[in-house]
Amino acid sequence: MRKILFTLALGITSWGSMAQQAVIRNPEIESLVRQVSSDSLKKYIYDLSGFHSRHTLNTDEKNGMIAAQRYVLSKFNQFAKASNGRMTAQIEEFVTPGDGRRIVADSKVANVVATLKGTNPNDKRIVVVSGHLDSRNRDVMDADGAAPGANDDGSGVAVVLELARVLAQKEFSSTLVFVAFTGEEQGLKGATYLADKAKSEGWQIEAVLNNDIVGNSNSSETLISNNTVMRVFSESVPLAEDERGAAIRRSTNSDNDSPSRQLARYIKEIGERYVDHMEVKLIYRSDRFLRGGDQTPFMRNGFTAVRMSEMNENFLHQHENVRVENGIQYGDLPEFMDFEYLRKVSAVNLSSAASLANSAGMPQEVRIDVRGLTNKSELNWKAPLQGKAKGYYVLMRETSSPMWEKKFFTTETSISLPYSKDNYFFAVQSVSESGEESLAVFPSPQTR
């Protein structure tokens, strides 16, 4: 007999204004979230912005990029002491070829990487949390001028460091990788190197959570001040989509159901579940208008990635020389940051990454039966390849809704629902023994 449980743990729905919301938190993840410290984040930011310049091409070993890389490595090694040998860290150097634009000649560049190995040897999944260490001022080629880079992107690196600190003490089924990229401002060099390495070595990256400009809550010009909203950018049409994928997407009208968008929905649901007074706003773009970030090379290589960013940017303190002009202080300085806001952004990252790292794998071969005309929707799938699932959520939403609105729990690998697939979208996610959900998988049509 099939066991199906209807739940209302998805928040706002369109089926009634009085629908209740049940917030069910895993006590272990809730405990980790409480350990995220605004004081720790503030210390990282002041330390990072204390280096004269973290420009990619800066070669100062005492007060520049090389010193900053060594600082990040020292913090990773400090945190690794709590991991019982499961966390290791290194500076990964590589040569990026001159491109005649932002890299004039072949140059040595380096990422700082910490790896927290998963405890299940059969679980090859990897969750990446990243930010970029390099900074810039108004002149993107000025490798020697002051470039404190407190928010862009000291804030993203601070998130990476804080997650490494808190999570190093815990065990996870999957592997967590914490990265401070170099070369973002010069053309996504560090991220491209790691994304290409991951593809060539066959890494099973489940998700990339890239943090770039996440520590300010006040906007320039519009003068909005709000530390309760953050953005998650996700791609619609995958950069790595092939012809078969494009054909399925067009036939199923699944432009808003890419793996990246499923990850964004996951971060919104999990982040808002564990972090009070923080709304995660889904932005239906891969990045800001006509701009990019370190998530892009991963998406280009077929990995599921998103960009996290603050809601309200202040351009007086982004890509500016440090100066006072007409009584206005310019420059990316730490005194303009909101460390409580950064704490909440970090907690959204932590709860999402920890939930993914302890989830069962995604269900495989998810299909929706289209072999006959019916007002029911019948879905079937196979168990995940990695991690044990105690059951599955079948998700449902109206075609005009951005978020999943209903969940149906089953211990089986198929389900029949009395809702027409003409009027709703569906997906399936695994549920682990401890209750963590996997990313949702959108079904392909089953025609025979």
BELFEN-V893800 format. One record per pair of residues at least 4 apart in sequence whose ideal C-beta (glycine too) atoms are under 8 Angstrom apart, sorted by sequence separation. I is the first residue (numbers start at 1). J is the second residue. D is the distance in whole Angstrom. If there is no record, write none. Layout:
((I	J	D) (I	J	D))
This chain:
((15	19	6) (25	29	7) (26	30	6) (27	31	6) (28	32	7) (29	33	6) (30	34	7) (31	35	7) (32	36	8) (36	40	8) (37	41	7) (38	42	6) (39	43	7) (40	44	7) (41	45	6) (42	46	6) (43	47	6) (44	48	6) (45	49	6) (46	50	6) (54	58	7) (60	64	3) (63	67	6) (64	68	7) (65	69	6) (66	70	7) (67	71	6) (68	72	7) (69	73	6) (70	74	6) (71	75	7) (72	76	6) (73	77	6) (74	78	6) (75	79	6) (76	80	6) (77	81	8) (79	83	7) (83	87	4) (99	103	5) (100	104	7) (103	107	6) (136	140	5) (138	142	8) (149	153	7) (150	154	5) (151	155	5) (153	157	6) (154	158	6) (155	159	7) (156	160	7) (157	161	6) (158	162	6) (159	163	6) (160	164	6) (161	165	6) (162	166	6) (163	167	6) (164	168	6) (166	170	8) (172	176	6) (183	187	7) (184	188	6) (188	192	5) (189	193	7) (190	194	7) (191	195	6) (192	196	6) (193	197	6) (194	198	6) (195	199	6) (196	200	6) (197	201	6) (199	203	7) (219	223	7) (235	239	7) (237	241	6) (241	245	4) (242	246	7) (243	247	6) (244	248	7) (245	249	6) (246	250	6) (247	251	6) (248	252	6) (249	253	8) (254	258	8) (257	261	6) (258	262	7) (259	263	6) (260	264	7) (261	265	7) (262	266	6) (263	267	6) (264	268	7) (265	269	6) (266	270	6) (267	271	5) (268	272	6) (269	273	6) (270	274	7) (271	275	6) (285	289	7) (287	291	5) (292	296	5) (294	298	8) (295	299	6) (296	300	6) (297	301	6) (299	303	7) (309	313	8) (314	318	7) (315	319	8) (316	320	7) (324	328	7) (329	333	7) (332	336	8) (338	342	7) (339	343	6) (340	344	7) (341	345	7) (342	346	6) (343	347	6) (344	348	7) (345	349	7) (346	350	6) (347	351	6) (348	352	6) (349	353	6) (350	354	6) (351	355	6) (352	356	6) (353	357	6) (354	358	6) (355	359	6) (374	378	8) (397	401	4) (401	405	6) (419	423	7) (420	424	7) (431	435	6) (432	436	5) (8	13	8) (25	30	5) (36	41	8) (53	58	5) (59	64	7) (60	65	7) (61	66	5) (62	67	6) (98	103	5) (118	123	5) (137	142	6) (142	147	7) (149	154	5) (150	155	7) (167	172	7) (183	188	7) (184	189	8) (187	192	8) (198	203	4) (218	223	8) (219	224	4) (241	246	5) (249	254	5) (256	261	6) (257	262	7) (287	292	5) (298	303	4) (299	304	8) (313	318	6) (315	320	8) (324	329	5) (325	330	6) (337	342	7) (384	389	6) (410	415	5) (419	424	5) (421	426	7) (431	436	7) (432	437	8) (13	19	5) (48	54	7) (58	64	4) (59	65	7) (60	66	7) (61	67	6) (97	103	7) (98	104	6) (136	142	7) (139	145	7) (148	154	8) (183	189	3) (184	190	7) (197	203	8) (218	224	7) (219	225	8) (248	254	7) (249	255	6) (272	278	7) (286	292	8) (287	293	5) (298	304	8) (299	305	5) (323	329	8) (324	330	7) (383	389	6) (397	403	7) (431	437	6) (432	438	8) (12	19	7) (53	60	7) (58	65	4) (59	66	7) (60	67	7) (80	87	4) (96	103	6) (98	105	4) (118	125	7) (182	189	7) (183	190	4) (184	191	7) (198	205	6) (218	225	5) (238	245	7) (271	278	7) (272	279	7) (298	305	4) (323	330	5) (397	404	5) (398	405	7) (408	415	7) (430	437	7) (431	438	8) (52	60	7) (57	65	8) (58	66	8) (79	87	7) (80	88	7) (98	106	5) (137	145	5) (182	190	4) (183	191	8) (217	225	6) (241	249	7) (272	280	6) (287	295	7) (322	330	7) (323	331	7) (396	404	7) (397	405	5) (429	437	5) (430	438	4) (12	21	8) (55	64	7) (56	65	7) (80	89	6) (97	106	5) (98	107	7) (137	146	7) (167	176	6) (181	190	4) (217	226	6) (237	246	8) (271	280	5) (286	295	7) (287	296	7) (296	305	8) (321	330	7) (322	331	3) (368	377	6) (369	378	4) (395	404	4) (396	405	6) (397	406	7) (408	417	7) (417	426	8) (429	438	5) (11	21	5) (54	64	7) (55	65	6) (96	106	7) (137	147	5) (181	191	5) (183	193	8) (217	227	4) (286	296	7) (295	305	4) (320	330	4) (321	331	6) (322	332	8) (368	378	7) (369	379	7) (396	406	5) (429	439	7) (8	19	6) (10	21	8) (52	63	5) (53	64	5) (54	65	5) (76	87	7) (95	106	6) (96	107	6) (136	147	5) (179	190	8) (295	306	6) (320	331	5) (322	333	7) (368	379	5) (369	380	7) (381	392	7) (395	406	7) (396	407	8) (429	440	5) (8	20	6) (9	21	7) (51	63	6) (52	64	6) (53	65	7) (77	89	5) (95	107	7) (135	147	4) (237	249	7) (268	280	4) (295	307	5) (316	328	7) (320	332	7) (367	379	7) (395	407	6) (396	408	7) (428	440	7) (429	441	7) (8	21	7) (9	22	5) (51	64	6) (76	89	4) (95	108	6) (96	109	5) (135	148	7) (136	149	7) (163	176	8) (181	194	7) (267	280	6) (268	281	8) (286	299	7) (316	329	8) (317	330	7) (319	332	8) (366	379	7) (367	380	5) (394	407	7) (427	440	4) (428	441	5) (8	22	6) (9	23	8) (51	65	8) (54	68	5) (94	108	8) (95	109	7) (135	149	3) (164	178	5) (268	282	6) (293	307	5) (316	330	6) (317	331	6) (318	332	6) (366	380	8) (367	381	7) (393	407	5) (394	408	4) (427	441	6) (7	22	7) (9	24	6) (93	108	6) (94	109	6) (134	149	7) (163	178	6) (179	194	7) (317	332	5) (366	381	4) (379	394	6) (393	408	7) (394	409	8) (427	442	5) (428	443	7) (51	67	6) (73	89	6) (93	109	7) (94	110	7) (136	152	8) (214	230	7) (317	333	7) (365	381	6) (393	409	6) (394	410	7) (426	442	8) (427	443	7) (51	68	5) (73	90	7) (93	110	4) (135	152	7) (161	178	8) (265	282	7) (364	381	6) (365	382	5) (392	409	7) (425	442	8) (426	443	6) (73	91	6) (92	110	6) (135	153	7) (160	178	5) (237	255	7) (264	282	5) (363	381	4) (364	382	4) (391	409	6) (392	410	6) (91	110	5) (92	111	5) (134	153	8) (135	154	7) (160	179	7) (191	210	8) (236	255	5) (317	336	5) (363	382	7) (364	383	7) (391	410	6) (392	411	8) (48	68	6) (51	71	8) (91	111	7) (92	112	8) (133	153	7) (160	180	6) (236	256	6) (238	258	5) (287	307	6) (363	383	7) (364	384	6) (391	411	5) (392	412	8) (70	91	8) (91	112	5) (92	113	6) (112	133	7) (132	153	5) (237	258	7) (238	259	7) (261	282	8) (286	307	8) (288	309	7) (363	384	6) (364	385	6) (390	411	7) (392	413	7) (394	415	5) (396	417	7) (69	91	6) (90	112	8) (91	113	8) (131	153	5) (236	258	6) (238	260	7) (314	336	7) (362	384	6) (409	431	7) (48	71	7) (89	112	7) (90	113	6) (157	180	5) (235	258	6) (261	284	8) (361	384	3) (394	417	7) (396	419	6) (404	427	7) (47	71	6) (89	113	7) (131	155	7) (132	156	6) (133	157	5) (234	258	7) (360	384	5) (361	385	5) (399	423	7) (89	114	4) (131	156	2) (132	157	7) (235	260	5) (236	261	7) (361	386	4) (398	423	7) (399	424	7) (88	114	7) (89	115	8) (130	156	7) (131	157	4) (234	260	4) (235	261	7) (260	286	7) (360	386	8) (361	387	5) (363	389	7) (398	424	6) (399	425	6) (87	114	6) (88	115	6) (131	158	8) (234	261	5) (360	387	4) (397	424	7) (398	425	8) (87	115	7) (131	159	6) (184	212	7) (256	284	7) (359	387	7) (360	388	6) (361	389	8) (396	424	5) (397	425	5) (87	116	5) (88	117	8) (131	160	5) (234	263	7) (360	389	4) (363	392	6) (396	425	7) (86	116	6) (87	117	7) (129	159	7) (130	160	6) (234	264	4) (281	311	7) (360	390	8) (383	413	7) (396	426	6) (44	75	8) (86	117	5) (129	160	6) (153	184	7) (233	264	8) (310	341	7) (382	413	6) (395	426	6) (174	206	7) (232	264	5) (381	413	5) (394	426	6) (395	427	5) (83	116	6) (86	119	8) (380	413	6) (381	414	7) (394	427	8) (395	428	7) (80	114	7) (129	163	5) (380	414	4) (394	428	5) (395	429	7) (79	114	8) (232	267	5) (310	345	7) (379	414	7) (380	415	8) (393	428	7) (76	112	7) (232	268	7) (378	414	7) (379	415	6) (392	428	6) (393	429	5) (404	440	7) (104	141	8) (308	345	7) (378	415	7) (392	429	7) (76	114	4) (102	140	6) (378	416	5) (379	417	8) (392	430	6) (393	431	6) (73	112	5) (102	141	7) (260	299	6) (267	306	7) (377	416	7) (378	417	8) (391	430	8) (392	431	6) (72	112	4) (308	348	7) (376	416	6) (377	417	5) (391	431	5) (69	110	6) (263	304	5) (267	308	8) (308	349	7) (376	417	6) (389	430	4) (390	431	6) (262	304	8) (263	305	8) (264	306	5) (376	418	6) (377	419	6) (389	431	6) (390	432	7) (69	112	5) (263	306	5) (375	418	7) (376	419	8) (377	420	7) (387	430	7) (389	432	7) (390	433	5) (260	304	6) (376	420	8) (377	421	4) (388	432	7) (393	437	6) (140	185	6) (259	304	4) (260	305	6) (375	420	5) (387	432	6) (388	433	6) (395	440	6) (57	103	8) (140	186	7) (260	306	6) (384	430	5) (56	103	8) (127	174	6) (129	176	7) (133	180	4) (134	181	8) (239	286	8) (377	424	7) (379	426	6) (381	428	5) (383	430	8) (116	164	7) (125	173	8) (126	174	7) (127	175	7) (128	176	8) (129	177	7) (130	178	8) (131	179	8) (132	180	7) (133	181	7) (134	182	5) (230	278	7) (232	280	6) (234	282	7) (236	284	6) (125	174	4) (126	175	5) (127	176	5) (128	177	5) (129	178	5) (130	179	4) (131	180	6) (132	181	4) (133	182	5) (134	183	6) (136	185	4) (228	277	5) (229	278	7) (230	279	8) (231	280	8) (232	281	7) (234	283	7) (377	426	6) (379	428	6) (389	438	8) (57	107	6) (114	164	5) (123	173	5) (125	175	7) (126	176	8) (127	177	7) (128	178	8) (129	179	7) (130	180	8) (131	181	7) (132	182	7) (134	184	6) (135	185	7) (228	278	6) (229	279	5) (230	280	6) (231	281	5) (232	282	6) (233	283	5) (234	284	7) (235	285	8) (236	286	8) (363	413	8) (56	107	8) (116	167	6) (123	174	5) (124	175	8) (126	177	6) (128	179	6) (130	181	6) (132	183	8) (134	185	5) (160	211	7) (228	279	6) (230	281	7) (232	283	7) (234	285	8) (235	286	4) (370	421	8) (387	438	8) (116	168	6) (119	171	5) (123	175	8) (132	184	4) (134	186	7) (159	211	5) (229	281	6) (231	283	5) (233	285	5) (234	286	7) (56	109	6) (119	172	7) (120	173	4) (132	185	7) (233	286	6) (368	421	6) (118	172	6) (119	173	6) (120	174	8) (156	210	8) (233	287	5) (384	438	7) (118	173	5) (156	211	4) (159	214	6) (233	288	7) (116	172	7) (118	174	5) (134	190	8) (155	211	7) (156	212	5) (207	263	5) (118	175	4) (156	213	7) (158	215	7) (239	296	8) (117	175	5) (118	176	8) (132	190	7) (153	211	7) (155	213	6) (156	214	6) (209	267	7) (368	426	6) (116	175	7) (132	191	8) (153	212	5) (155	214	5) (240	299	7) (115	175	6) (116	176	4) (152	212	7) (153	213	6) (155	215	3) (233	293	8) (239	299	5) (240	300	6) (381	441	7) (72	133	6) (115	176	8) (116	177	8) (130	191	7) (152	213	5) (154	215	8) (155	216	8) (238	299	7) (239	300	5) (240	301	6) (366	427	7) (115	177	5) (116	178	7) (151	213	6) (233	295	8) (240	302	4) (366	428	5) (381	443	8) (114	177	7) (115	178	8) (151	214	8) (69	133	7) (113	177	7) (114	178	4) (151	215	5) (235	299	6) (238	302	7) (379	443	6) (68	133	6) (113	178	7) (114	179	8) (150	215	7) (151	216	5) (363	428	5) (113	179	5) (278	344	5) (363	429	7) (380	446	7) (112	179	7) (113	180	8) (277	344	7) (278	345	8) (362	429	7) (363	430	5) (65	133	8) (111	179	6) (112	180	4) (280	348	6) (362	430	6) (65	134	7) (111	180	7) (275	344	5) (278	347	8) (361	430	6) (111	181	5) (112	182	8) (278	348	6) (360	430	4) (111	182	6) (359	430	7) (360	431	7) (110	182	6) (126	198	8) (234	306	5) (275	347	5) (360	432	4) (109	182	5) (233	306	6) (274	347	7) (275	348	5) (359	432	5) (360	433	8) (109	183	5) (232	306	5) (233	307	4) (274	348	8) (358	432	6) (232	307	7) (233	308	8) (363	438	7) (366	441	4) (368	443	4) (370	445	5) (371	446	7) (232	308	6) (233	309	7) (271	347	8) (275	351	7) (358	434	6) (360	436	8) (362	438	5) (366	442	7) (367	443	5) (368	444	7) (370	446	6) (371	447	6) (87	164	7) (126	203	6) (128	205	6) (231	308	7) (232	309	8) (271	348	4) (274	351	4) (359	436	4) (361	438	6) (362	439	6) (366	443	4) (367	444	6) (368	445	6) (369	446	5) (370	447	6) (371	448	7) (56	134	4) (126	204	6) (127	205	8) (130	208	7) (230	308	7) (231	309	5) (270	348	8) (271	349	8) (273	351	7) (358	436	5) (359	437	6) (360	438	6) (363	441	6) (366	444	7) (367	445	7) (368	446	6) (54	133	6) (55	134	6) (111	190	5) (125	204	5) (126	205	5) (127	206	5) (128	207	7) (130	209	7) (131	210	7) (230	309	7) (231	310	7) (359	438	5) (362	441	5) (367	446	4) (54	134	5) (55	135	6) (109	189	5) (110	190	8) (124	204	5) (125	205	8) (126	206	6) (127	207	5) (128	208	4) (129	209	5) (130	210	5) (131	211	5) (132	212	6) (230	310	6) (231	311	6) (271	351	6) (356	436	8) (359	439	8) (54	135	4) (55	136	6) (87	168	5) (109	190	6) (113	194	8) (125	206	5) (128	209	7) (130	211	7) (131	212	7) (212	293	5) (230	311	6) (267	348	7) (270	351	5) (271	352	6) (355	436	5) (53	135	7) (79	161	8) (86	168	8) (111	193	7) (127	209	7) (129	211	7) (212	294	7) (229	311	4) (270	352	5) (355	437	7) (356	438	8) (102	185	8) (103	186	6) (111	194	6) (131	214	8) (210	293	6) (356	439	7) (57	141	8) (59	143	8) (102	186	4) (103	187	7) (109	193	7) (210	294	5) (48	133	8) (58	143	5) (72	157	7) (76	161	8) (79	164	5) (83	168	4) (86	171	7) (102	187	5) (210	295	4) (226	311	7) (267	352	5) (270	355	5) (57	143	4) (58	144	7) (75	161	5) (79	165	5) (82	168	5) (83	169	7) (101	187	7) (103	189	7) (226	312	6) (266	352	7) (55	142	7) (56	143	8) (82	169	4) (96	183	6) (208	295	6) (225	312	8) (55	143	4) (76	164	6) (80	168	6) (99	187	7) (210	298	8) (224	312	5) (55	144	8) (72	161	7) (75	164	8) (79	168	5) (53	143	7) (75	165	8) (96	186	8) (208	298	5) (222	312	8) (266	356	8) (53	144	6) (53	145	7) (55	147	6) (53	146	6) (54	147	6) (96	189	5) (205	298	7) (217	310	7) (219	312	4) (220	313	7) (52	146	6) (53	147	4) (214	308	6) (216	310	5) (217	311	8) (218	312	6) (219	313	6) (220	314	4) (221	315	8) (52	147	8) (54	149	5) (208	303	6) (210	305	6) (212	307	6) (214	309	6) (215	310	7) (217	312	6) (219	314	6) (220	315	5) (208	304	7) (209	305	8) (210	306	7) (211	307	8) (212	308	7) (213	309	5) (214	310	5) (216	312	7) (218	314	6) (220	316	5) (51	148	8) (96	193	7) (207	304	5) (208	305	4) (209	306	7) (210	307	5) (211	308	5) (212	309	6) (213	310	6) (216	313	7) (50	148	8) (205	303	5) (206	304	7) (207	305	7) (208	306	7) (210	308	7) (211	309	8) (216	314	5) (49	148	4) (94	193	5) (205	304	7) (207	306	8) (209	308	6) (49	149	6) (198	298	8) (213	313	7) (48	149	7) (49	150	4) (92	193	8) (196	297	7) (216	317	7) (48	150	7) (76	178	7) (92	194	8) (195	297	4) (199	301	4) (191	294	4) (194	297	8) (195	298	5) (198	301	7) (199	302	7) (188	292	7) (190	294	7) (191	295	8) (199	303	8) (45	150	5) (49	154	6) (188	293	7) (191	296	7) (192	297	4) (195	300	7) (196	301	7) (198	303	7) (213	318	7) (48	154	4) (188	294	6) (191	297	5) (195	301	5) (191	298	7) (72	180	5) (188	296	6) (195	303	7) (45	154	5) (48	157	6) (184	293	7) (188	297	6) (44	154	7) (45	155	7) (48	158	7) (184	294	5) (69	180	8) (227	338	5) (44	157	7) (45	158	5) (69	182	7) (181	294	5) (227	340	6) (44	158	4) (227	341	4) (230	344	8) (230	345	5) (41	158	5) (44	161	5) (65	182	7) (227	344	7) (41	159	8) (44	162	7) (218	336	8) (230	348	7) (216	336	6) (218	338	7) (282	402	6) (40	161	8) (41	162	6) (216	337	6) (217	338	4) (282	403	8) (40	162	6) (215	337	5) (216	338	6) (215	338	7) (215	339	7) (217	341	4) (37	162	7) (40	165	7) (216	341	7) (36	162	6) (56	182	6) (215	341	7) (56	183	5) (215	342	4) (214	342	6) (56	185	7) (57	186	7) (36	166	6) (55	185	8) (56	186	5) (215	345	7) (35	166	5) (214	345	5) (56	189	7) (32	166	6) (211	345	7) (269	403	7) (32	167	7) (268	403	7) (269	404	8) (304	439	7) (265	402	8) (32	170	7) (211	349	7) (265	403	6) (265	404	7) (209	349	6) (28	170	8) (209	352	7) (209	353	6) (207	353	8) (253	399	8) (256	402	7) (159	308	8) (207	356	6) (206	356	6) (206	362	8) (151	310	8) (132	294	6) (130	294	6) (262	427	7) (151	317	6) (152	318	5) (150	317	8) (151	318	7) (152	319	7) (270	437	8) (257	425	7) (45	215	7) (128	298	8) (257	427	7) (254	425	8) (266	437	7) (266	439	6) (41	215	8) (148	322	7) (266	440	7) (146	321	7) (265	440	7) (145	321	7) (146	322	5) (263	439	6) (176	353	6) (262	439	5) (154	332	8) (262	440	5) (140	319	8) (262	441	8) (152	332	6) (154	334	8) (259	439	7) (262	442	7) (138	319	6) (151	332	6) (176	357	6) (137	319	7) (138	320	6) (150	332	5) (155	337	7) (172	354	7) (174	356	7) (175	357	8) (136	319	6) (137	320	7) (138	321	5) (148	331	7) (149	332	5) (150	333	6) (159	342	7) (163	346	7) (167	350	7) (174	357	4) (137	321	5) (148	332	6) (150	334	4) (158	342	7) (162	346	5) (166	350	6) (170	354	8) (173	357	7) (174	358	7) (137	322	7) (146	331	8) (147	332	7) (148	333	6) (151	336	7) (172	357	4) (173	358	6) (174	359	8) (257	442	4) (148	334	7) (150	336	7) (151	337	6) (159	345	6) (163	349	6) (167	353	7) (172	358	5) (150	337	6) (155	342	6) (159	346	5) (163	350	5) (167	354	7) (158	346	8) (162	350	8) (254	442	6) (155	345	8) (159	349	6) (163	353	6) (252	442	8) (252	444	8) (252	445	7) (137	331	8) (251	445	7) (248	444	6) (135	332	7) (248	445	7) (174	387	8) (173	387	6) (129	349	6) (129	353	6) (127	353	5) (127	356	5) (127	357	5) (125	357	8) (207	439	7) (206	439	7) (125	361	7) (123	361	8) (118	357	7) (33	274	5) (33	275	7) (30	274	6) (29	274	6) (25	273	6) (24	273	8) (25	274	6) (23	273	6) (11	269	8) (10	269	7) (11	272	8) (125	386	6) (124	386	7) (125	387	8) (123	386	5) (122	386	6) (123	387	6) (120	386	8) (120	387	7) (49	332	8) (49	333	7) (49	334	5) (46	334	5) (45	334	5) (42	334	8) (45	337	6) (45	339	8) (42	339	5) (45	342	8) (41	339	6) (39	339	8) (38	339	4) (41	342	5) (38	340	5) (41	343	6) (38	342	7) (38	343	4) (41	346	6) (37	343	7) (36	343	6) (36	346	5) (36	347	5) (33	347	5) (36	350	6) (33	350	6) (32	350	6) (33	351	6) (32	351	8) (29	350	8) (29	351	6) (32	354	6) (29	354	5) (29	355	6) (26	355	8) (14	398	6) (7	393	8) (14	401	7) (3	391	8) (15	405	7) (12	403	8) (14	405	7) (15	406	8) (11	403	7) (13	405	5) (10	403	7) (13	406	7) (10	404	6) (10	405	6) (10	406	7) (10	407	6) (9	407	7) (7	406	8) (6	406	7) (7	407	5) (6	407	8) (7	408	8) (6	408	6) (7	409	6) (5	408	7) (6	409	8) (4	408	6) (5	409	4) (4	409	7) (5	410	8) (3	409	8) (4	410	5) (28	434	8) (3	410	6) (2	410	6) (3	411	5) (26	434	7) (2	411	8) (3	412	7) (26	435	6) (2	412	5) (26	436	7) (4	415	7) (24	435	8) (2	415	7))
